Amino acid sequence: MDFDLSDEHRMLKELVNRFVADKLMPLEPRILEREATGQSPALTAEEQAPIDAASRDLGLWGLDAPEDVGGMDLPAVAMVGVNEEIGRTIVPYTLAPDSPNLRMLAATVTDRQREAYLAPYVRGETVSAIGISEPGAGSDPSAMKTRAVRDGDDWIINGRKIWITRAAEADFTILMAVTDPDARRGVSAFLVDRDTPGFNVLRRIPMIGGQATYEIALEDCRVEGWKLLGEEGAGFAPMQLRLGTRRIEMASWSIGMATRALDMLVDYAPQRTTFGARLSERQTIQNWVADAATRIHAARLMTYDCAWKLDQGRDVRSEISMIKAYATEMAWEVVDRTMQAFGAMGMTRELPLHLMASRLRTMRIYDGPTEVHHWVVARNILGR
């Protein structure tokens, strides 16, 4: 078994590393200053435009998009390296287009949907969101109550969705709704444009770390029949493809954040002296460094293994749950210990650590909390 990236994918990872170092990390002081004064840490339009231009010029758009719509169709293994590098910075930037929704679209679109939705999305001309979670339903898709009912050639959707990122800004939302209440997983996906009557953004929900999600209501929302995404009643599998893609991304980002935190700890520990000895000479700090390096190594190998199996077309449901739970929890602890080692400075908003910690704290919940993923793994092992 070869654990090395191919030369092509290694060069891509190095290219993204330089892009992060040259274009994103210099913006971190601005992000930290805005967040510390209660402003949004999101990039401004003036900051976003030159970064978009640079990443496009470097050929970093559409990396895993299908070739027939202008993408490079890179495998999951290559994207692990890309997202590990992106995870090293607190600057909130996504290489267009966002992979999870892209993967779901690519697996299900008709020719008409390909031209109207997928192709513009790959070109970076549109922004998408996805509506899965509902108030009170948590991580259980079988508890979904939003209904879509046929009305001639169209569909009428009623219900409520919550925790949707970019719902107010997205040009379209991939909306999950029950179309067959008698089936265990009679869920379908729909492409709902932002200006569709009955698609109502109710509120913006501030989250920790300066992030935000939205709650929406569907009130007799009429969607044209051709905007049914995939087969009727067969939305669960492509939704899982979307969720699996995000979970591999989260594992990769976690590796990047943990690596950044470990680098900060290794740089700082020899400089700080307490009670006559450098921190780097303290056994506790040495144990933290060794444990972080070991667990980062393990998470990286697990994530590449999962991505490789996915590229081979194998069933990786257990592996995806394993890496999502393990990597996010690992990175949370590495960042927390680094903050502890920095002492009072680790509690300030002048270092990137608190934003990394906030992001990891939400990632331990988003796309399935750690406890649910442990349950999934155990259920699969026990054959239930």
N, C-alpha and C positions, 0 to 999 in steps of 0.2 A: 504494500500500500504506500502510495506516494503522498506525503503530507505537504509538499511544496506547491505553491502556485506555479502555473505555467509562466514562461517568460513574459508573454503578452499581458497576463493578468497581474503579474508582479509589477510590471512597468506602469500599468494603470493605477495600481495602489500607490506607487511612488508619485505619480502625477497628481493624484488627489491629495496626497500628503503635502506636496509643495503648494497646491492651490489653497489648502486650509491654512498653511503657515503664512503665505504671502497675501491672501485676500481676505480671509475671515478673522484670524487671530488679531490682526491690527485693529479690528473694530471692537474687540472685547472691552477696552476701557470705556467706550461710549455706552455699550450695552449695560455695563455695571453701573455707570453713573446714572443712567436713566432709571434703571430698576431701583436703585437706592433712593431716588427722589419720588418714587411712587408712579413713575411713568411706565409705559409699556416697553419691555425689552425687545420687541419686534423691530426688525429693520425698517427704516424709513424708505420711502420711494426713492429718495436721492441716494441712499446707500445700496438699495437693492439693484438698481439699474446697472451700474458698472460691474457688480458681481455677476449678474446674469450674463452680461456681455462677455466677461472673461471666461466663465464656465462654458458658455456656448462655443467661444472661439477655441477652447481647449478640447472640444469634442466630448464634453461631459454630460450632454443632454441626451435623453432617450437611450441610456446605456442598456437597459433590459427590455426596451420596447421592441415589438416585432419589426423585422426589416422592411416589410411591405408598407409600413407607414413611416419609414425614415429612421427607425431605431437600429441598434447594434445587436439586439437579441443576445445579450451576454447571459451566461448561466448564473445560477444562484451563488456558486462558489466565488465568482469574480465580484459579485455585489457585496459579499461579506467583507472583503478587503476594502472596498469603497466606503461602506458604512462604518467600518471601524475607524477609518480616518476622519470621516465627518463627525463621529462621536467625540473626537478629541477637543472640540471647541464648543463654547457655550453660545456662539452666534447662531441664532435659529434660522438655518438656511437649508433648503431642500433642493437637491439637483432635480430639475424637471425631467419627466413628470414623476409625481409621487408613486412609488412602485406598487403598493398594495392595491389601490384602485385600478392602476394600469393593468396588473395581472388579471384582476377580475374581469375588466372590460375585454382584454385580449382573448380571454377564454370563452367569451359568450356573445360578442357582438355579431349582428347581422351585417351584411354589406352596407346597408343604409346607415346603420349605427356607426359603422367603422368610419365612414366619411363625415358624419355629423358630429360624432363625439370623440372617437378614439384618435383619429388623425390630428385634429386641432389640439387635443390634450397632449399628444406626444410632441407637437411643435411648441408647446409652452404657451399656447394662446388662451387656454382656459384653465380654471381651477375647479377641482372637484371636492366633494365631501361624501360621507357615507352615513346613513341613518340606520343603525341596528338597535342600540340600547333603548329601553323604554323605562319610564318611571316605575319603580317597584319590581322590575324584571331582573335587574342585575345582570349576571353572566349567563342566564338561562334562556337561550333562544326559543325553547319550547313554550315559554311563558309570554311570548309576543302576542299582543292584542290588536295591533294596527291591522286593519282589514282593507283589502282591495276587492271590489266587486265589479263584475262586468256590467257595462251599460252600452249595448250595441257593440261597436268596435273599440270603444274606449274602456278605461277603468276608472272607478271612483274610489278614492282612498280616504279613509278616516282613521284618525289615531293620533298618537303623540310619541315623539322621540326626544331623547335627551343625551347629553354628553357628546354632542356632535362638534367636531373641530371644523372651523371655517364655514359653518352653515350660512352665515350672513354674507360672506364674501364669495362663496363658490358659485360658479356659473351653472352647475348642475349637481344634484345629489343623487347618489345611488341609494334608493330607498327600499328597505326590506319590509314586506307586508305579507300577512297570511291570506292566501287565496283559496285554500282548502282546509277549513277548520276541523274536518273529520280525519285528516291525515296527520300523522305524528310530526312530520316535517313538511307540511304543505305550504312552504314559504316561497314567494317569488320576489324578484328584484325588478325595480323600475327606475328609469332615468327621468328625473323630475327637474325641470328647469327652474331657476330661481324666481322668475317672474310668473310662474304658473299660479293662477287664482286658486286660493285655498291652501297654498304653501305659506305658512305664517311663522316667522321667527318670533318667538314669544319673549325671550330674554337672553342676555349674555351672562354667562356664569363665570365669575372670576375664579381662577384656580391658583394654587400656590406656584411660586416661581414666575409670576407674571403671565402665566398661560391663561387661556380662556376657552370655554366650550359654550354650546348653545342648546336651548330647548326649542323645539318646533312643534306646531300643531298642524295636522292635516285635516281640513274641514271641507268635505265634499270636493276634494282636490281631483280634478279631471285630468287624466293622463292618456294621451293618444295610444292606441293599441300597439303601434309599431315601437313604442318605447318600453315595452316589456323586455327586460334584459335576460336572455337565455330562455329556457323552457318554463312554461307555467308549472308551478309547484316544485321546481327543481333548483331553487335558489340557494339551498343549504350548502351544496358542495362548492360552488364558486365563491360563496361567502367564506367558507372555511379556507379556500385558496387565498383569498384576500387577507384573512386573519393570520394565516400561517406566514405569509410574506412579511407582514408587519412584525410578527413575533421574532422572526429571524433577524429583521432589522434591529429590533430592540436589543437582542442579544449582542449583535455587532456593535451598536452604539455603546452598550454597557462595557464592552471590552475596551473601546476607545476611551471612555470616561475613566475607567479604573486605571488604565495605562497612564493617562494624564495625571491622575492623582498620585500614583506611585512615583512618577517622575518628579513631581513637586516635593514629595516626601524625601526622596533620595537626595535631591538638591539641598533641601532645608536642614535635614538632620545633622550633617557635619558642621553647619554654621552656628547652630544654637547650642550654647553651653548652659547647663543647669547643675548647680551644686558641684562644680568643679569637673564635670565631664560632658563631652558632646553627647547630644541625643543619639547619634549614630553608634555610640559605645554602650548604650543602654540595651539590655537584653530584650525588653518589651518592644522597643522600636525595631530591633533586628528581627524579632519574631514576626512583627507586623509586615515588614518588608518581605521576608521569606514567604509568609503565608499569602500575601498579595500576589507576588510573582508566580507562585505555584497555582493559585486559583485562576489567575488570568490565563495562564498557560492551559489549564484544563478547560476553561470556558472556550478559549479559542479553538482548541482541538475538537471539542464537542460541536461547536457551531459549524466549523468546516465539514465535519463528518456528516452533520445533518443536511447541509447544503449540497454536498456531493451526492448523498442518497436521493435527495429531491431531484437533482439533475438526472439521476439514473431512472427516475420514474417510480421509485419505491415509496411505500407507505411510511411516512415519517411523523405520524400524528403524535406518537409517544415522544420521539426525539425533539419535536418542536416544543412540546410542553416542558420537557426537561431543560432545554437551553433557555427558554424564556424565564422560567422560574430560577434556575441556577445563576444565570448571568446577571440578572437584575439584582438579586439578593447579594451576590458576590460584590458587584460594583458598589452597592449601597454601603456595605461594610467597609470596603477599601476607602471610599470617600469619607465615611464617618471617622475612621481611624486617622486619616490624614488630617482632618479638621481637629481632632483631639491632639495630635502631635504639634500642630501649629498653635495650640493654646488659644489665648484671647484673639490673636490675629486670625485664627481659623473661624471665629465667630463674626468676623466683619463682612461687610458687603464690598470690600475692596478686592477680595480674591474671588476667583470663579467657583470655588468649592461649594458655596451655598446654592448657587444656581444648578450645579451638577446634582447636589443632594435633592433639591426640589424636583428636578426632572426625574431622577431615579425613584423618588417616592411615589410620583404619579405612575410611573411605568410599572411599579409593583402591583398596581391596580388595573391599569388600562389593558384592554385585550385579554382579559382574564386574570384575576388576582392569583398570586402564588399558590394559595391554598386550593383553588380550583384546578390548577395545573397539576399539583401533587395528586389530587383525587383522580384526575384523568389517567395519569401514569399508573397509579395503583390499580385502578379499575382495569386497565388494559393488561397489566401483569397478572392480575387475579382472574382474568377471563370473564369479567362481568360486563 
